[in-house]
Structures are given as structure tokens and as C-alpha cells.
Amino acid sequence: MTHDQEPVRLEPYVETLRARLPPEQFILLMRTFHALLTDGGALRLPLVPHPPGEREPFTAELQSEMLTLMRLTAAP
């Protein structure tokens, strides 16, 4: 996939995510995805346990969406 073709598939998908996900999850996903694209995957997150009753911020759904975004930007 050339860089010129990338937005054709990626932009509509991102807009679908924006409409579907809660804002805090969308922001987390986009920040993580941006770090992957710009820093070559060098993303540093603190690995601390979450307080009882607090949900894991990078849920299984977000992990799945991250894989989809990666597939959309990968060369065929």
C-alpha cells in the first residue's frame, strides 16, 4: 500500500471508531497508534497494577482495534 492510498481505507475506519468508542478509549487508541507509527513502536507505558474496581484502560477491544489499524497501514 502506498502512502497515497493509506487514507482511503484508514480515515473512514478511524471515523467509525471515533463514533463508536467512548472518547477516553478513542484518545488512548489514537495516541498509542500514533506512537507506533512515529516512534517505530517504542512506546513506554508504566506497568503498574490498577486499583481495585478500576478497569484496564487498554481493553481487549482496543487491542483488537489496534491490530486492525496496523493491518490497514501495513504494506500488502
PDB file of N, CA, C and O in Angstrom:
ATOM      1  N   MET A   1       0.841  -1.164   0.000  1.00  0.00           N
ATOM      2  CA  MET A   1       0.000   0.000   0.000  1.00  0.00           C
ATOM      3  C   MET A   1       0.888   1.229   0.000  1.00  0.00           C
ATOM      4  O   MET A   1       1.788   1.341   0.832  1.00  0.00           O
ATOM      5  N   THR A   2       0.654   2.134  -0.900  1.00  0.00           N
ATOM      6  CA  THR A   2       1.437   3.362  -0.918  1.00  0.00           C
ATOM      7  C   THR A   2       0.865   4.333   0.089  1.00  0.00           C
ATOM      8  O   THR A   2      -0.265   4.183   0.552  1.00  0.00           O
ATOM      9  N   HIS A   3       1.659   5.325   0.419  1.00  0.00           N
ATOM     10  CA  HIS A   3       1.216   6.313   1.400  1.00  0.00           C
ATOM     11  C   HIS A   3      -0.006   7.072   0.881  1.00  0.00           C
ATOM     12  O   HIS A   3      -0.861   7.472   1.672  1.00  0.00           O
ATOM     13  N   ASP A   4      -0.100   7.276  -0.432  1.00  0.00           N
ATOM     14  CA  ASP A   4      -1.248   7.978  -1.013  1.00  0.00           C
ATOM     15  C   ASP A   4      -2.536   7.181  -0.862  1.00  0.00           C
ATOM     16  O   ASP A   4      -3.607   7.779  -0.757  1.00  0.00           O
ATOM     17  N   GLN A   5      -2.471   5.856  -0.847  1.00  0.00           N
ATOM     18  CA  GLN A   5      -3.659   5.018  -0.737  1.00  0.00           C
ATOM     19  C   GLN A   5      -4.101   4.827   0.708  1.00  0.00           C
ATOM     20  O   GLN A   5      -5.249   4.465   0.968  1.00  0.00           O
ATOM     21  N   GLU A   6      -3.204   5.065   1.630  1.00  0.00           N
ATOM     22  CA  GLU A   6      -3.465   4.789   3.033  1.00  0.00           C
ATOM     23  C   GLU A   6      -4.739   5.445   3.572  1.00  0.00           C
ATOM     24  O   GLU A   6      -5.563   4.753   4.171  1.00  0.00           O
ATOM     25  N   PRO A   7      -4.930   6.761   3.380  1.00  0.00           N
ATOM     26  CA  PRO A   7      -6.107   7.399   3.958  1.00  0.00           C
ATOM     27  C   PRO A   7      -7.431   6.870   3.423  1.00  0.00           C
ATOM     28  O   PRO A   7      -8.450   6.974   4.106  1.00  0.00           O
ATOM     29  N   VAL A   8      -7.442   6.309   2.223  1.00  0.00           N
ATOM     30  CA  VAL A   8      -8.686   5.819   1.644  1.00  0.00           C
ATOM     31  C   VAL A   8      -9.339   4.786   2.553  1.00  0.00           C
ATOM     32  O   VAL A   8     -10.557   4.815   2.733  1.00  0.00           O
ATOM     33  N   ARG A   9      -8.574   3.888   3.121  1.00  0.00           N
ATOM     34  CA  ARG A   9      -9.109   2.856   3.999  1.00  0.00           C
ATOM     35  C   ARG A   9      -9.035   3.251   5.465  1.00  0.00           C
ATOM     36  O   ARG A   9      -9.920   2.905   6.247  1.00  0.00           O
ATOM     37  N   LEU A  10      -7.995   3.968   5.839  1.00  0.00           N
ATOM     38  CA  LEU A  10      -7.768   4.270   7.242  1.00  0.00           C
ATOM     39  C   LEU A  10      -8.712   5.342   7.779  1.00  0.00           C
ATOM     40  O   LEU A  10      -9.289   5.169   8.852  1.00  0.00           O
ATOM     41  N   GLU A  11      -8.875   6.432   7.061  1.00  0.00           N
ATOM     42  CA  GLU A  11      -9.683   7.539   7.566  1.00  0.00           C
ATOM     43  C   GLU A  11     -11.133   7.155   7.861  1.00  0.00           C
ATOM     44  O   GLU A  11     -11.636   7.499   8.930  1.00  0.00           O
ATOM     45  N   PRO A  12     -11.822   6.456   6.959  1.00  0.00           N
ATOM     46  CA  PRO A  12     -13.202   6.064   7.306  1.00  0.00           C
ATOM     47  C   PRO A  12     -13.263   5.138   8.518  1.00  0.00           C
ATOM     48  O   PRO A  12     -14.195   5.215   9.318  1.00  0.00           O
ATOM     49  N   TYR A  13     -12.281   4.275   8.648  1.00  0.00           N
ATOM     50  CA  TYR A  13     -12.268   3.356   9.783  1.00  0.00           C
ATOM     51  C   TYR A  13     -12.055   4.130  11.083  1.00  0.00           C
ATOM     52  O   TYR A  13     -12.709   3.848  12.088  1.00  0.00           O
ATOM     53  N   VAL A  14     -11.152   5.094  11.066  1.00  0.00           N
ATOM     54  CA  VAL A  14     -10.893   5.898  12.257  1.00  0.00           C
ATOM     55  C   VAL A  14     -12.143   6.689  12.636  1.00  0.00           C
ATOM     56  O   VAL A  14     -12.459   6.814  13.819  1.00  0.00           O
ATOM     57  N   GLU A  15     -12.847   7.217  11.658  1.00  0.00           N
ATOM     58  CA  GLU A  15     -14.077   7.959  11.947  1.00  0.00           C
ATOM     59  C   GLU A  15     -15.151   7.046  12.538  1.00  0.00           C
ATOM     60  O   GLU A  15     -15.929   7.474  13.390  1.00  0.00           O
ATOM     61  N   THR A  16     -15.195   5.810  12.095  1.00  0.00           N
ATOM     62  CA  THR A  16     -16.124   4.836  12.677  1.00  0.00           C
ATOM     63  C   THR A  16     -15.760   4.570  14.137  1.00  0.00           C
ATOM     64  O   THR A  16     -16.636   4.485  14.998  1.00  0.00           O
ATOM     65  N   LEU A  17     -14.464   4.440  14.406  1.00  0.00           N
ATOM     66  CA  LEU A  17     -14.009   4.239  15.777  1.00  0.00           C
ATOM     67  C   LEU A  17     -14.350   5.450  16.649  1.00  0.00           C
ATOM     68  O   LEU A  17     -14.778   5.300  17.794  1.00  0.00           O
ATOM     69  N   ARG A  18     -14.158   6.639  16.100  1.00  0.00           N
ATOM     70  CA  ARG A  18     -14.445   7.864  16.850  1.00  0.00           C
ATOM     71  C   ARG A  18     -15.918   7.905  17.274  1.00  0.00           C
ATOM     72  O   ARG A  18     -16.241   8.325  18.385  1.00  0.00           O
ATOM     73  N   ALA A  19     -16.792   7.470  16.388  1.00  0.00           N
ATOM     74  CA  ALA A  19     -18.226   7.487  16.680  1.00  0.00           C
ATOM     75  C   ALA A  19     -18.632   6.375  17.651  1.00  0.00           C
ATOM     76  O   ALA A  19     -19.580   6.536  18.421  1.00  0.00           O
ATOM     77  N   ARG A  20     -17.927   5.269  17.614  1.00  0.00           N
ATOM     78  CA  ARG A  20     -18.324   4.086  18.382  1.00  0.00           C
ATOM     79  C   ARG A  20     -17.712   4.006  19.780  1.00  0.00           C
ATOM     80  O   ARG A  20     -18.376   3.570  20.720  1.00  0.00           O
ATOM     81  N   LEU A  21     -16.473   4.418  19.922  1.00  0.00           N
ATOM     82  CA  LEU A  21     -15.768   4.265  21.203  1.00  0.00           C
ATOM     83  C   LEU A  21     -16.021   5.454  22.129  1.00  0.00           C
ATOM     84  O   LEU A  21     -16.237   6.574  21.666  1.00  0.00           O
ATOM     85  N   PRO A  22     -15.992   5.207  23.429  1.00  0.00           N
ATOM     86  CA  PRO A  22     -16.020   6.328  24.370  1.00  0.00           C
ATOM     87  C   PRO A  22     -14.795   7.215  24.115  1.00  0.00           C
ATOM     88  O   PRO A  22     -13.740   6.710  23.732  1.00  0.00           O
ATOM     89  N   PRO A  23     -14.923   8.517  24.320  1.00  0.00           N
ATOM     90  CA  PRO A  23     -13.819   9.436  23.994  1.00  0.00           C
ATOM     91  C   PRO A  23     -12.475   9.064  24.620  1.00  0.00           C
ATOM     92  O   PRO A  23     -11.443   9.158  23.955  1.00  0.00           O
ATOM     93  N   GLU A  24     -12.470   8.644  25.891  1.00  0.00           N
ATOM     94  CA  GLU A  24     -11.183   8.329  26.531  1.00  0.00           C
ATOM     95  C   GLU A  24     -10.527   7.104  25.896  1.00  0.00           C
ATOM     96  O   GLU A  24      -9.301   7.039  25.812  1.00  0.00           O
ATOM     97  N   GLN A  25     -11.323   6.137  25.450  1.00  0.00           N
ATOM     98  CA  GLN A  25     -10.750   4.961  24.784  1.00  0.00           C
ATOM     99  C   GLN A  25     -10.243   5.319  23.394  1.00  0.00           C
ATOM    100  O   GLN A  25      -9.190   4.842  22.972  1.00  0.00           O
ATOM    101  N   PHE A  26     -10.994   6.160  22.680  1.00  0.00           N
ATOM    102  CA  PHE A  26     -10.565   6.583  21.349  1.00  0.00           C
ATOM    103  C   PHE A  26      -9.239   7.335  21.433  1.00  0.00           C
ATOM    104  O   PHE A  26      -8.332   7.088  20.638  1.00  0.00           O
ATOM    105  N   ILE A  27      -9.126   8.240  22.384  1.00  0.00           N
ATOM    106  CA  ILE A  27      -7.897   9.020  22.550  1.00  0.00           C
ATOM    107  C   ILE A  27      -6.721   8.106  22.880  1.00  0.00           C
ATOM    108  O   ILE A  27      -5.643   8.252  22.304  1.00  0.00           O
ATOM    109  N   LEU A  28      -6.917   7.176  23.791  1.00  0.00           N
ATOM    110  CA  LEU A  28      -5.858   6.226  24.142  1.00  0.00           C
ATOM    111  C   LEU A  28      -5.421   5.424  22.921  1.00  0.00           C
ATOM    112  O   LEU A  28      -4.226   5.258  22.680  1.00  0.00           O
ATOM    113  N   LEU A  29      -6.379   4.930  22.156  1.00  0.00           N
ATOM    114  CA  LEU A  29      -6.070   4.144  20.963  1.00  0.00           C
ATOM    115  C   LEU A  29      -5.295   4.978  19.946  1.00  0.00           C
ATOM    116  O   LEU A  29      -4.302   4.506  19.393  1.00  0.00           O
ATOM    117  N   MET A  30      -5.732   6.201  19.693  1.00  0.00           N
ATOM    118  CA  MET A  30      -5.073   7.044  18.695  1.00  0.00           C
ATOM    119  C   MET A  30      -3.678   7.468  19.161  1.00  0.00           C
ATOM    120  O   MET A  30      -2.755   7.534  18.349  1.00  0.00           O
ATOM    121  N   ARG A  31      -3.513   7.752  20.439  1.00  0.00           N
ATOM    122  CA  ARG A  31      -2.182   8.110  20.946  1.00  0.00           C
ATOM    123  C   ARG A  31      -1.221   6.931  20.823  1.00  0.00           C
ATOM    124  O   ARG A  31      -0.059   7.100  20.456  1.00  0.00           O
ATOM    125  N   THR A  32      -1.713   5.754  21.130  1.00  0.00           N
ATOM    126  CA  THR A  32      -0.878   4.555  21.032  1.00  0.00           C
ATOM    127  C   THR A  32      -0.529   4.264  19.579  1.00  0.00           C
ATOM    128  O   THR A  32       0.617   3.946  19.262  1.00  0.00           O
ATOM    129  N   PHE A  33      -1.514   4.373  18.703  1.00  0.00           N
ATOM    130  CA  PHE A  33      -1.295   4.125  17.282  1.00  0.00           C
ATOM    131  C   PHE A  33      -0.320   5.154  16.700  1.00  0.00           C
ATOM    132  O   PHE A  33       0.563   4.803  15.917  1.00  0.00           O
ATOM    133  N   HIS A  34      -0.480   6.409  17.081  1.00  0.00           N
ATOM    134  CA  HIS A  34       0.425   7.458  16.607  1.00  0.00           C
ATOM    135  C   HIS A  34       1.866   7.180  17.073  1.00  0.00           C
ATOM    136  O   HIS A  34       2.814   7.340  16.304  1.00  0.00           O
ATOM    137  N   ALA A  35       2.016   6.764  18.332  1.00  0.00           N
ATOM    138  CA  ALA A  35       3.349   6.442  18.844  1.00  0.00           C
ATOM    139  C   ALA A  35       3.955   5.289  18.062  1.00  0.00           C
ATOM    140  O   ALA A  35       5.151   5.296  17.773  1.00  0.00           O
ATOM    141  N   LEU A  36       3.150   4.308  17.722  1.00  0.00           N
ATOM    142  CA  LEU A  36       3.637   3.179  16.940  1.00  0.00           C
ATOM    143  C   LEU A  36       4.135   3.643  15.573  1.00  0.00           C
ATOM    144  O   LEU A  36       5.195   3.219  15.114  1.00  0.00           O
ATOM    145  N   LEU A  37       3.366   4.513  14.931  1.00  0.00           N
ATOM    146  CA  LEU A  37       3.738   4.974  13.594  1.00  0.00           C
ATOM    147  C   LEU A  37       4.935   5.918  13.611  1.00  0.00           C
ATOM    148  O   LEU A  37       5.785   5.848  12.723  1.00  0.00           O
ATOM    149  N   THR A  38       5.015   6.788  14.590  1.00  0.00           N
ATOM    150  CA  THR A  38       6.065   7.806  14.583  1.00  0.00           C
ATOM    151  C   THR A  38       7.332   7.380  15.305  1.00  0.00           C
ATOM    152  O   THR A  38       8.421   7.830  14.948  1.00  0.00           O
ATOM    153  N   ASP A  39       7.216   6.523  16.312  1.00  0.00           N
ATOM    154  CA  ASP A  39       8.377   6.124  17.094  1.00  0.00           C
ATOM    155  C   ASP A  39       8.820   4.697  16.803  1.00  0.00           C
ATOM    156  O   ASP A  39       9.686   4.160  17.494  1.00  0.00           O
ATOM    157  N   GLY A  40       8.236   4.092  15.797  1.00  0.00           N
ATOM    158  CA  GLY A  40       8.617   2.739  15.442  1.00  0.00           C
ATOM    159  C   GLY A  40       8.256   1.708  16.487  1.00  0.00           C
ATOM    160  O   GLY A  40       8.892   0.658  16.586  1.00  0.00           O
ATOM    161  N   GLY A  41       7.247   2.004  17.256  1.00  0.00           N
ATOM    162  CA  GLY A  41       6.798   1.041  18.252  1.00  0.00           C
ATOM    163  C   GLY A  41       7.426   1.218  19.611  1.00  0.00           C
ATOM    164  O   GLY A  41       7.163   0.431  20.519  1.00  0.00           O
ATOM    165  N   ALA A  42       8.256   2.243  19.772  1.00  0.00           N
ATOM    166  CA  ALA A  42       8.902   2.479  21.067  1.00  0.00           C
ATOM    167  C   ALA A  42       7.948   3.247  21.970  1.00  0.00           C
ATOM    168  O   ALA A  42       8.057   4.463  22.124  1.00  0.00           O
ATOM    169  N   LEU A  43       7.033   2.533  22.548  1.00  0.00           N
ATOM    170  CA  LEU A  43       6.046   3.140  23.428  1.00  0.00           C
ATOM    171  C   LEU A  43       6.337   2.684  24.845  1.00  0.00           C
ATOM    172  O   LEU A  43       6.400   1.486  25.121  1.00  0.00           O
ATOM    173  N   ARG A  44       6.513   3.632  25.730  1.00  0.00           N
ATOM    174  CA  ARG A  44       6.828   3.298  27.123  1.00  0.00           C
ATOM    175  C   ARG A  44       5.623   3.605  27.996  1.00  0.00           C
ATOM    176  O   ARG A  44       5.226   4.760  28.148  1.00  0.00           O
ATOM    177  N   LEU A  45       5.057   2.572  28.557  1.00  0.00           N
ATOM    178  CA  LEU A  45       3.927   2.713  29.466  1.00  0.00           C
ATOM    179  C   LEU A  45       4.311   2.133  30.806  1.00  0.00           C
ATOM    180  O   LEU A  45       4.924   1.067  30.867  1.00  0.00           O
ATOM    181  N   PRO A  46       3.961   2.815  31.879  1.00  0.00           N
ATOM    182  CA  PRO A  46       4.270   2.240  33.189  1.00  0.00           C
ATOM    183  C   PRO A  46       3.426   0.996  33.426  1.00  0.00           C
ATOM    184  O   PRO A  46       2.224   0.988  33.162  1.00  0.00           O
ATOM    185  N   LEU A  47       4.058  -0.035  33.918  1.00  0.00           N
ATOM    186  CA  LEU A  47       3.349  -1.278  34.207  1.00  0.00           C
ATOM    187  C   LEU A  47       3.042  -1.325  35.702  1.00  0.00           C
ATOM    188  O   LEU A  47       3.772  -1.919  36.496  1.00  0.00           O
ATOM    189  N   VAL A  48       1.961  -0.693  36.044  1.00  0.00           N
ATOM    190  CA  VAL A  48       1.540  -0.670  37.447  1.00  0.00           C
ATOM    191  C   VAL A  48       0.155  -1.306  37.530  1.00  0.00           C
ATOM    192  O   VAL A  48      -0.654  -1.165  36.613  1.00  0.00           O
ATOM    193  N   PRO A  49      -0.111  -1.993  38.613  1.00  0.00           N
ATOM    194  CA  PRO A  49      -1.444  -2.585  38.757  1.00  0.00           C
ATOM    195  C   PRO A  49      -2.497  -1.498  38.910  1.00  0.00           C
ATOM    196  O   PRO A  49      -2.235  -0.430  39.463  1.00  0.00           O
ATOM    197  N   HIS A  50      -3.676  -1.786  38.418  1.00  0.00           N
ATOM    198  CA  HIS A  50      -4.780  -0.845  38.540  1.00  0.00           C
ATOM    199  C   HIS A  50      -5.450  -1.021  39.894  1.00  0.00           C
ATOM    200  O   HIS A  50      -5.560  -2.140  40.396  1.00  0.00           O
ATOM    201  N   PRO A  51      -5.894   0.073  40.479  1.00  0.00           N
ATOM    202  CA  PRO A  51      -6.590  -0.040  41.764  1.00  0.00           C
ATOM    203  C   PRO A  51      -7.815  -0.937  41.647  1.00  0.00           C
ATOM    204  O   PRO A  51      -8.402  -1.039  40.570  1.00  0.00           O
ATOM    205  N   PRO A  52      -8.205  -1.584  42.730  1.00  0.00           N
ATOM    206  CA  PRO A  52      -9.393  -2.445  42.694  1.00  0.00           C
ATOM    207  C   PRO A  52     -10.606  -1.663  42.198  1.00  0.00           C
ATOM    208  O   PRO A  52     -10.845  -0.528  42.612  1.00  0.00           O
ATOM    209  N   GLY A  53     -11.353  -2.282  41.318  1.00  0.00           N
ATOM    210  CA  GLY A  53     -12.546  -1.645  40.769  1.00  0.00           C
ATOM    211  C   GLY A  53     -12.287  -0.786  39.546  1.00  0.00           C
ATOM    212  O   GLY A  53     -13.233  -0.356  38.886  1.00  0.00           O
ATOM    213  N   GLU A  54     -11.026  -0.526  39.228  1.00  0.00           N
ATOM    214  CA  GLU A  54     -10.705   0.269  38.048  1.00  0.00           C
ATOM    215  C   GLU A  54     -10.415  -0.671  36.885  1.00  0.00           C
ATOM    216  O   GLU A  54      -9.711  -1.670  37.037  1.00  0.00           O
ATOM    217  N   ARG A  55     -10.966  -0.338  35.728  1.00  0.00           N
ATOM    218  CA  ARG A  55     -10.786  -1.196  34.556  1.00  0.00           C
ATOM    219  C   ARG A  55      -9.431  -0.973  33.900  1.00  0.00           C
ATOM    220  O   ARG A  55      -8.854   0.111  33.980  1.00  0.00           O
ATOM    221  N   GLU A  56      -8.940  -2.012  33.254  1.00  0.00           N
ATOM    222  CA  GLU A  56      -7.736  -1.924  32.426  1.00  0.00           C
ATOM    223  C   GLU A  56      -8.049  -0.948  31.295  1.00  0.00           C
ATOM    224  O   GLU A  56      -9.035  -1.144  30.586  1.00  0.00           O
ATOM    225  N   PRO A  57      -7.239   0.102  31.103  1.00  0.00           N
ATOM    226  CA  PRO A  57      -7.570   1.075  30.060  1.00  0.00           C
ATOM    227  C   PRO A  57      -7.432   0.533  28.635  1.00  0.00           C
ATOM    228  O   PRO A  57      -8.211   0.907  27.758  1.00  0.00           O
ATOM    229  N   PHE A  58      -6.449  -0.344  28.392  1.00  0.00           N
ATOM    230  CA  PHE A  58      -6.255  -0.872  27.041  1.00  0.00           C
ATOM    231  C   PHE A  58      -6.945  -2.233  26.968  1.00  0.00           C
ATOM    232  O   PHE A  58      -6.307  -3.282  27.064  1.00  0.00           O
ATOM    233  N   THR A  59      -8.244  -2.185  26.798  1.00  0.00           N
ATOM    234  CA  THR A  59      -9.097  -3.376  26.839  1.00  0.00           C
ATOM    235  C   THR A  59      -8.823  -4.318  25.667  1.00  0.00           C
ATOM    236  O   THR A  59      -8.099  -3.976  24.732  1.00  0.00           O
ATOM    237  N   ALA A  60      -9.404  -5.489  25.736  1.00  0.00           N
ATOM    238  CA  ALA A  60      -9.288  -6.455  24.636  1.00  0.00           C
ATOM    239  C   ALA A  60      -9.849  -5.860  23.351  1.00  0.00           C
ATOM    240  O   ALA A  60      -9.317  -6.106  22.268  1.00  0.00           O
ATOM    241  N   GLU A  61     -10.920  -5.080  23.463  1.00  0.00           N
ATOM    242  CA  GLU A  61     -11.494  -4.435  22.275  1.00  0.00           C
ATOM    243  C   GLU A  61     -10.500  -3.453  21.660  1.00  0.00           C
ATOM    244  O   GLU A  61     -10.339  -3.420  20.440  1.00  0.00           O
ATOM    245  N   LEU A  62      -9.834  -2.657  22.491  1.00  0.00           N
ATOM    246  CA  LEU A  62      -8.845  -1.715  21.957  1.00  0.00           C
ATOM    247  C   LEU A  62      -7.661  -2.444  21.353  1.00  0.00           C
ATOM    248  O   LEU A  62      -7.117  -2.007  20.339  1.00  0.00           O
ATOM    249  N   GLN A  63      -7.255  -3.543  21.957  1.00  0.00           N
ATOM    250  CA  GLN A  63      -6.159  -4.335  21.394  1.00  0.00           C
ATOM    251  C   GLN A  63      -6.531  -4.857  20.013  1.00  0.00           C
ATOM    252  O   GLN A  63      -5.713  -4.848  19.093  1.00  0.00           O
ATOM    253  N   SER A  64      -7.760  -5.307  19.878  1.00  0.00           N
ATOM    254  CA  SER A  64      -8.241  -5.794  18.583  1.00  0.00           C
ATOM    255  C   SER A  64      -8.275  -4.670  17.554  1.00  0.00           C
ATOM    256  O   SER A  64      -7.891  -4.861  16.401  1.00  0.00           O
ATOM    257  N   GLU A  65      -8.735  -3.509  17.977  1.00  0.00           N
ATOM    258  CA  GLU A  65      -8.789  -2.364  17.055  1.00  0.00           C
ATOM    259  C   GLU A  65      -7.383  -1.921  16.655  1.00  0.00           C
ATOM    260  O   GLU A  65      -7.162  -1.505  15.518  1.00  0.00           O
ATOM    261  N   MET A  66      -6.438  -2.011  17.584  1.00  0.00           N
ATOM    262  CA  MET A  66      -5.053  -1.664  17.261  1.00  0.00           C
ATOM    263  C   MET A  66      -4.518  -2.588  16.173  1.00  0.00           C
ATOM    264  O   MET A  66      -3.848  -2.131  15.247  1.00  0.00           O
ATOM    265  N   LEU A  67      -4.804  -3.868  16.277  1.00  0.00           N
ATOM    266  CA  LEU A  67      -4.370  -4.819  15.246  1.00  0.00           C
ATOM    267  C   LEU A  67      -5.004  -4.493  13.899  1.00  0.00           C
ATOM    268  O   LEU A  67      -4.349  -4.589  12.861  1.00  0.00           O
ATOM    269  N   THR A  68      -6.268  -4.109  13.914  1.00  0.00           N
ATOM    270  CA  THR A  68      -6.938  -3.729  12.665  1.00  0.00           C
ATOM    271  C   THR A  68      -6.277  -2.496  12.063  1.00  0.00           C
ATOM    272  O   THR A  68      -6.026  -2.459  10.859  1.00  0.00           O
ATOM    273  N   LEU A  69      -5.994  -1.494  12.874  1.00  0.00           N
ATOM    274  CA  LEU A  69      -5.332  -0.291  12.372  1.00  0.00           C
ATOM    275  C   LEU A  69      -3.955  -0.631  11.797  1.00  0.00           C
ATOM    276  O   LEU A  69      -3.565  -0.088  10.764  1.00  0.00           O
ATOM    277  N   MET A  70      -3.230  -1.512  12.453  1.00  0.00           N
ATOM    278  CA  MET A  70      -1.921  -1.920  11.959  1.00  0.00           C
ATOM    279  C   MET A  70      -2.041  -2.620  10.613  1.00  0.00           C
ATOM    280  O   MET A  70      -1.225  -2.400   9.719  1.00  0.00           O
ATOM    281  N   ARG A  71      -3.065  -3.470  10.469  1.00  0.00           N
ATOM    282  CA  ARG A  71      -3.277  -4.155   9.179  1.00  0.00           C
ATOM    283  C   ARG A  71      -3.610  -3.158   8.071  1.00  0.00           C
ATOM    284  O   ARG A  71      -3.170  -3.317   6.933  1.00  0.00           O
ATOM    285  N   LEU A  72      -4.385  -2.136   8.411  1.00  0.00           N
ATOM    286  CA  LEU A  72      -4.779  -1.149   7.407  1.00  0.00           C
ATOM    287  C   LEU A  72      -3.589  -0.316   6.914  1.00  0.00           C
ATOM    288  O   LEU A  72      -3.611   0.203   5.799  1.00  0.00           O
ATOM    289  N   THR A  73      -2.560  -0.194   7.744  1.00  0.00           N
ATOM    290  CA  THR A  73      -1.397   0.612   7.335  1.00  0.00           C
ATOM    291  C   THR A  73      -0.231  -0.242   6.872  1.00  0.00           C
ATOM    292  O   THR A  73       0.781   0.291   6.418  1.00  0.00           O
ATOM    293  N   ALA A  74      -0.354  -1.551   6.978  1.00  0.00           N
ATOM    294  CA  ALA A  74       0.738  -2.431   6.550  1.00  0.00           C
ATOM    295  C   ALA A  74       0.735  -2.574   5.027  1.00  0.00           C
ATOM    296  O   ALA A  74      -0.312  -2.519   4.381  1.00  0.00           O
ATOM    297  N   ALA A  75       1.906  -2.755   4.487  1.00  0.00           N
ATOM    298  CA  ALA A  75       2.024  -2.995   3.045  1.00  0.00           C
ATOM    299  C   ALA A  75       1.427  -4.380   2.730  1.00  0.00           C
ATOM    300  O   ALA A  75       1.581  -5.315   3.516  1.00  0.00           O
ATOM    301  N   PRO A  76       0.748  -4.506   1.583  1.00  0.00           N
ATOM    302  CA  PRO A  76       0.144  -5.803   1.239  1.00  0.00           C
ATOM    303  C   PRO A  76       1.172  -6.877   1.001  1.00  0.00           C
ATOM    304  O   PRO A  76       0.816  -8.017   0.704  1.00  0.00           O
TER     305      PRO A  76
END
